[in-house]
Amino acid sequence: MDTKIREAVAADCTRILELINELAIYERAPEEVTVTLEHFIDAGFGESPVWKAYVAEVDNIIVGFALYYTRYSTWKGCRLYLEDFIITEEYRGKGIGKILFEKVIETTKNGNYSGMVWQVLDWNEPAINFYNKYKAHLEEGWLNASFSKEQIKGF
């Protein structure tokens, strides 16, 4: 199995969006993915890109990705935020996720970051077990808050 990790390019966005939808189904929220392919491409590769990603390829087929961006913490400074990290189900357990995750860690280490942060659902035991192998600090006591575009329009 020939595994390659590389930076994502605009041509990868269709496949990355397919994997985002796979992740949303796994996380029991497929209806939450509302981004269009056009917006997704523009947000990553347009005039003012806001995200970067690595893709994992096996025999030239994208089987996973890690999408990240810089998050600013008033307490900690610039931190790499890992937004999404997935290996398609068929390729899990083959060490590809480890290689991909460690590439993101390397980016954090070599960049101007004070650390790396991400979220994991409290019921996602396979992911929690994976992160525990790295001795990641899993916080308790924080609740996610958000407004939808529709809610913002109502103010």
N, C-alpha and C positions, 0 to 999 in steps of 0.2 A: 504494500500500500504506500503510494507516494504522496505524502502530506506536505503541503506548502502553505505558509502563512505569508500574506502580503497585504499591503495597503489597498483598501477598496478604491475602485474607480467608478465613475458615473454609470458605466455599462453594467456594473454589478447590482445596481439598485433594484431592478425587477426581482432578482433572486433574493436579495436581502429582504425585500418587502414580503416575499413569500414566507421566508423564515420568521419574520416578525408576526405574521398571521398564525404560523404554527405555534409560536411561543404564546400568543394570546389565547389560542384554543387550549393549550396546556394549562395556562393560568386561569382558565374558566371565564374569560372575558373577551371573546372574539368580536363582540359588537363595539368594543372600545377603540379598535383600530379604525380611525377615520381619516388618516393622512392619505392624500393622493400621491400617486407615483410622481407626478410633476412637482408637487411641493417638496416631496422627499428628496428628489434629485437636486432641486434648487437649494434646499437647506444644507445639503452636503457639498455641492459642487458649483453653486451659483456665485454671484458677485460677493456675497458675504456669508461664506460657509460657517455653520455653527457646530457641526459635528464631523468626526473622523471615524474611521472604522478599519478593522483588519478583517480579512476573510480567510477562512480555512478551506483549502481546496484538496480534494483527493482525486487524483487522476483527472485534473482540470475541471472538476465539478465542485461548486461551492457547497460545502456541507455544514458550514457554521460561520458565525461572525461575532465580533465584539465591537459595539458602537459606543463611543465615548465623547466627552467634551470637557472643557474646563469649567469648573464651578468655583465660585469665589465664596469663601467663608470669612466673615469678619473676625472670627476667632482664630482661624488657622491659615488664611491666605488662599492661594490657588491650589485646588485639589482636582485630581482627575476623577470625573464622575463616569462610571461604567453604567450606561443606560440600559443596554441589552447585551446579553451574552447567551448564545445558544449553539448547540450542535444538534443537527437534525437527528431524530430518534434512531434511525438506522445505524448511525455512526457513533452513538454514545458508547462509552465504556472501552474505547479503543485508544485513549490517550490524547486524542485531538484537542479536547477541551483544556487539558493541562498545558499543552504547547501554546494554545491561543491565549489562555489566561496569563501565562507567564510572559507572553509578548506584551500584554497590557501592563503588567507589573514592571517590565523593563522600560517601557515608555514613561511610566510614572517616575521610575528611578532616575532616568536620564533627562527628564524634563524639569521644568521649573515648578514642581509640585511639592506641596507639603504632605501629601498622602493621596490615597485612593479611596473612594467611597462608592457604594452601590446599595441596592435594596434586594432583599430576598423575602418571598412570602413565608410566613411562619409555618405553613403546612408543607412546604417544598423540601421534604427531608433529603432527597438526593442532592439538591443544590447545597443545603445546609451542611451535609456531610462532606461535600466537595470543599466548601470554604473552610470547614473545620480542619481539614488536612493542612491548610496554610496558616492555621492558628489566627484566622480573621476574628476581629472583635465584632460580635453580633449584638447590637444595642437593643435594649428593651425600653419601653416607656415613651417612644415617639410615635405619634400618629401622623399619617400623611394628610395633608389638606390641599384642596385645589378648587378652582373655579373653572367652569367650562366657558367656551366662547359665548354661549347663549346667556349664561349667568352674568358675565361681564357686561354684555349689552344692556342688561336690566338695571344697571346702576346709573 
